[in-house]
Amino acid sequence: MVPSAVRTRYIAFDAVSFAYREKQTAVLTDFTLELKRREFFLLLGPSGCGKTTALNMLAGFEHPLEGHVSVDGQPITGPGPDRVVVFQGDDSLLGWLSTAENVEFGLLLAGVSRAERKQRAGQVLETVGLAGHGAKHPAELSGGMKQRVQIARALVSNADILLMDEPFAAVDAQTRTILQDELARIWTETRRTVLFITHDIAEAIILGDRIGIMRAGPDSNIKEIVTNDLPRPRSRGDASFATMYARIERAVSEEVMSAMRKESR
């Protein structure tokens, strides 16, 4: 029988250190983190603490100087079909393709039949609330709708792991709130494993099963992991939400102040 500790260790960063070659200072040092399968995990922390670097290593875009990153016990050596990235902007959408064609594009490259592409794209467009918009091109869509297209494109791939690097940062505050609630609903339906990068504490509480607070960079790593037991769907007006927000804000503020002190030296 497999020990429970092994069964729940799906994604692992084991004592990872990373530095860009052109810089002398390490971005991450002794970064250690484990994610469970089907968990929604948030990384939260001040700018420059290495959140995106950690995501890029899990995506296979970057490689650690020390330690290793693995999925289900297998070391990551590069990008793979089990992991898909949803980026912050909408630059990855192809302007000459329709919404449906953008969603289908990865399936087309993978050799999936036309009938199956259309069937799968139609399903995910309905899931993200874009049924009826498949014929529109990106220029005809709002910022929030474009982000939904990116999420649909990630979902249609059937990848086990979604990597989301501040995907709602470029939209207005009201749209962002709506997209957060929609993503929480979609995750409840699909239960993919998600690593989500954010600066937004409320966003972390709305979405996350656990929230990893990172130390100020350089030489950053995990300061604290907060387990979020608030029942879903979550309300920003609940007293328990406010209590958790205050707790996380204190921890993040300490690291923001630390970053400011480092910059002033």
C-alpha positions as CSV (number, residue, x, y, z in Angstrom):
1,M,0.0,0.0,0.0
2,V,1.3,3.5,-1.0
3,P,1.8,5.8,2.0
4,S,-0.6,8.7,2.1
5,A,2.3,11.2,2.1
6,V,3.4,9.8,-1.3
7,R,-0.2,9.7,-2.7
8,T,-0.8,13.4,-1.9
9,R,2.6,14.6,-3.3
10,Y,1.7,15.3,-6.9
11,I,3.7,18.4,-7.7
12,A,7.0,18.9,-5.8
13,F,9.6,21.7,-5.7
14,D,12.5,20.1,-3.7
15,A,15.1,22.6,-2.3
16,V,15.1,24.5,-5.6
17,S,17.4,27.4,-6.2
18,F,17.4,29.6,-9.3
19,A,19.3,32.6,-10.7
20,Y,19.3,34.2,-14.1
21,R,22.8,34.0,-15.6
22,E,23.1,37.7,-16.2
23,K,22.5,38.3,-12.5
24,Q,24.6,37.4,-9.5
25,T,21.9,37.2,-6.9
26,A,19.6,34.1,-6.6
27,V,15.9,34.7,-7.3
28,L,14.9,31.6,-5.3
29,T,16.9,29.7,-2.6
30,D,15.8,26.5,-1.0
31,F,12.3,26.8,-2.4
32,T,10.3,23.8,-1.2
33,L,6.7,23.3,-2.0
34,E,4.3,20.3,-2.5
35,L,0.9,20.4,-4.2
36,K,-1.8,17.8,-4.1
37,R,-3.6,16.5,-7.1
38,R,-6.8,18.6,-8.0
39,E,-5.7,21.3,-5.5
40,F,-6.1,25.0,-6.3
41,F,-2.9,26.6,-4.9
42,L,-2.1,30.3,-4.9
43,L,1.3,31.9,-4.7
44,L,1.2,35.4,-3.2
45,G,3.9,37.9,-2.4
46,P,5.7,41.2,-3.3
47,S,7.0,42.0,-6.7
48,G,10.3,40.4,-7.5
49,C,9.9,37.5,-5.0
50,G,10.1,34.8,-7.8
51,K,6.4,33.7,-8.1
52,T,6.5,33.7,-11.9
53,T,10.0,32.0,-11.8
54,A,8.5,29.1,-9.8
55,L,5.6,28.8,-12.3
56,N,8.0,28.9,-15.3
57,M,10.0,26.1,-13.8
58,L,6.9,24.0,-13.3
59,A,6.0,24.8,-16.9
60,G,9.4,23.6,-18.1
61,F,10.4,27.1,-19.4
62,E,13.2,27.5,-16.8
63,H,15.4,25.0,-15.0
64,P,16.7,25.1,-11.4
65,L,20.4,25.5,-10.6
66,E,19.9,23.2,-7.6
67,G,17.2,20.9,-6.5
68,H,14.5,19.6,-8.8
69,V,10.8,20.1,-9.8
70,S,8.7,17.0,-10.4
71,V,5.1,16.0,-11.3
72,D,3.9,12.6,-10.0
73,G,7.5,11.7,-9.3
74,Q,8.8,12.5,-12.7
75,P,11.4,15.3,-13.0
76,I,10.4,18.1,-15.3
77,T,12.9,18.5,-18.2
78,G,10.8,20.8,-20.4
79,P,7.2,21.7,-21.4
80,G,4.7,18.9,-21.7
81,P,1.1,18.2,-22.6
82,D,0.2,17.6,-18.9
83,R,0.8,21.3,-18.2
84,V,-0.8,24.4,-19.9
85,V,-0.1,28.1,-19.1
86,V,-2.7,30.9,-19.1
87,F,-0.8,34.1,-19.4
88,Q,-1.6,37.6,-18.1
89,G,-2.3,39.3,-21.4
90,D,-4.2,38.3,-24.5
91,D,-1.2,38.4,-26.9
92,S,-1.3,34.7,-27.4
93,L,-4.7,34.9,-29.1
94,L,-4.5,34.7,-32.9
95,G,-6.3,37.8,-34.3
96,W,-7.1,36.2,-37.7
97,L,-8.9,33.2,-36.1
98,S,-12.4,33.2,-34.6
99,T,-12.9,32.5,-30.9
100,A,-13.8,28.9,-31.7
101,E,-10.7,28.5,-33.9
102,N,-8.5,29.9,-31.2
103,V,-9.8,27.4,-28.8
104,E,-9.4,24.6,-31.3
105,F,-5.9,25.6,-32.4
106,G,-3.9,23.4,-30.1
107,L,-6.1,20.4,-31.0
108,L,-5.5,21.1,-34.7
109,L,-1.7,21.0,-34.1
110,A,-2.2,17.7,-32.2
111,G,-4.0,16.2,-35.1
112,V,-7.4,15.9,-33.5
113,S,-10.2,15.4,-36.1
114,R,-12.3,18.4,-37.2
115,A,-15.5,16.9,-35.7
116,E,-13.9,16.3,-32.3
117,R,-12.3,19.7,-32.3
118,K,-15.6,21.4,-32.8
119,Q,-17.4,19.3,-30.2
120,R,-14.7,19.8,-27.5
121,A,-14.4,23.6,-28.3
122,G,-18.2,24.0,-28.1
123,Q,-18.3,22.3,-24.7
124,V,-15.6,24.5,-23.1
125,L,-17.0,27.7,-24.6
126,E,-20.2,26.9,-22.9
127,T,-18.4,26.1,-19.7
128,V,-16.7,29.6,-19.7
129,G,-19.9,31.4,-20.6
130,L,-19.0,32.1,-24.3
131,A,-21.5,29.9,-26.0
132,G,-22.8,31.9,-29.0
133,H,-19.6,33.9,-29.4
134,G,-17.5,31.3,-31.3
135,A,-17.7,33.1,-34.6
136,K,-16.3,36.4,-33.2
137,H,-12.7,37.4,-33.6
138,P,-10.5,38.7,-30.7
139,A,-10.9,42.3,-31.8
140,E,-14.7,42.0,-31.2
141,L,-14.3,40.7,-27.7
142,S,-13.9,42.6,-24.4
143,G,-10.8,42.1,-22.2
144,G,-12.8,39.8,-19.9
145,M,-14.0,37.7,-22.8
146,K,-10.5,37.3,-24.2
147,Q,-9.4,36.0,-20.9
148,R,-12.2,33.5,-21.0
149,V,-11.0,32.4,-24.4
150,Q,-7.6,31.7,-22.9
151,I,-9.1,29.7,-20.1
152,A,-11.2,27.8,-22.6
153,R,-8.1,27.0,-24.7
154,A,-6.4,25.7,-21.6
155,L,-9.4,23.5,-20.6
156,V,-9.9,22.0,-24.0
157,S,-6.4,20.5,-23.9
158,N,-7.4,18.2,-21.1
159,A,-4.1,19.0,-19.4
160,D,-4.0,17.8,-15.8
161,I,-2.3,21.0,-14.6
162,L,-3.2,24.7,-15.2
163,L,-0.6,27.3,-14.6
164,M,-2.1,30.8,-14.4
165,D,0.2,33.8,-14.2
166,E,-1.9,36.7,-13.0
167,P,-4.4,36.1,-15.8
168,F,-6.9,38.8,-14.6
169,A,-4.4,41.6,-13.9
170,A,-5.0,43.5,-17.1
171,V,-8.8,43.8,-16.8
172,D,-10.9,46.3,-14.8
173,A,-11.8,45.7,-11.2
174,Q,-15.4,44.8,-11.8
175,T,-14.6,42.4,-14.6
176,R,-11.8,40.9,-12.5
177,T,-14.3,40.1,-9.7
178,I,-16.6,38.4,-12.2
179,L,-13.8,36.4,-13.7
180,Q,-12.6,35.2,-10.2
181,D,-16.1,33.9,-9.4
182,E,-16.4,32.3,-12.8
183,L,-13.0,30.6,-12.5
184,A,-14.0,29.3,-9.0
185,R,-17.1,27.8,-10.5
186,I,-15.2,26.3,-13.5
187,W,-12.6,24.7,-11.2
188,T,-15.4,23.2,-9.0
189,E,-16.7,21.6,-12.2
190,T,-13.4,20.4,-13.7
191,R,-11.1,20.0,-10.7
192,R,-7.8,20.5,-12.5
193,T,-4.7,21.0,-10.5
194,V,-4.0,24.8,-10.5
195,L,-1.0,26.9,-9.6
196,F,-2.1,30.5,-9.7
197,I,0.1,33.6,-9.3
198,T,-1.4,36.8,-7.9
199,H,-0.7,40.0,-5.9
200,D,-4.4,40.2,-4.9
201,I,-5.2,38.9,-1.5
202,A,-9.0,38.8,-2.1
203,E,-8.4,36.9,-5.3
204,A,-6.3,34.3,-3.4
205,I,-9.0,33.8,-0.8
206,I,-11.8,33.5,-3.4
207,L,-9.9,30.9,-5.4
208,G,-7.4,29.0,-3.3
209,D,-7.5,25.8,-1.2
210,R,-4.1,26.9,0.1
211,I,-2.2,30.1,-0.2
212,G,1.6,30.2,-0.2
213,I,3.0,33.5,1.0
214,M,6.5,34.2,-0.3
215,R,9.3,36.1,1.3
216,A,10.7,39.3,-0.3
217,G,13.3,38.6,-2.9
218,P,16.1,38.1,-3.6
219,D,16.8,34.6,-2.2
220,S,13.1,34.1,-1.8
221,N,11.2,31.0,-0.6
222,I,7.9,30.1,1.1
223,K,7.3,32.1,4.3
224,E,4.0,30.5,5.3
225,I,1.2,28.4,3.8
226,V,-2.4,29.3,4.8
227,T,-5.0,26.6,4.5
228,N,-8.3,28.1,3.2
229,D,-11.2,26.2,4.7
230,L,-13.9,28.8,3.9
231,P,-16.9,27.0,2.2
232,R,-17.4,27.5,-1.6
233,P,-18.8,29.6,-3.1
234,R,-17.1,32.2,-1.1
235,S,-18.5,35.7,-0.3
236,R,-16.2,38.7,0.1
237,G,-18.7,40.1,2.6
238,D,-18.4,37.3,5.2
239,A,-16.8,38.0,8.5
240,S,-14.6,34.9,8.1
241,F,-13.4,36.3,4.8
242,A,-12.4,39.5,6.4
243,T,-10.6,37.7,9.2
244,M,-8.5,35.6,6.7
245,Y,-7.8,38.7,4.7
246,A,-6.4,40.6,7.7
247,R,-4.2,37.6,8.6
248,I,-2.8,37.3,5.1
249,E,-2.4,41.1,4.7
250,R,-0.2,41.3,7.8
251,A,2.1,38.5,6.5
252,V,2.3,40.0,3.0
253,S,2.8,43.6,4.4
254,E,5.8,42.4,6.4
255,E,7.4,41.1,3.2
256,V,6.5,44.2,1.2
257,M,8.2,46.4,3.8
258,S,11.2,44.0,3.8
259,A,11.4,44.4,0.0
260,M,11.3,48.2,0.3
261,R,14.1,48.2,2.9
262,K,16.3,46.1,0.6
263,E,15.7,48.4,-2.3
264,S,16.7,51.4,-0.3
265,R,20.1,50.0,0.7
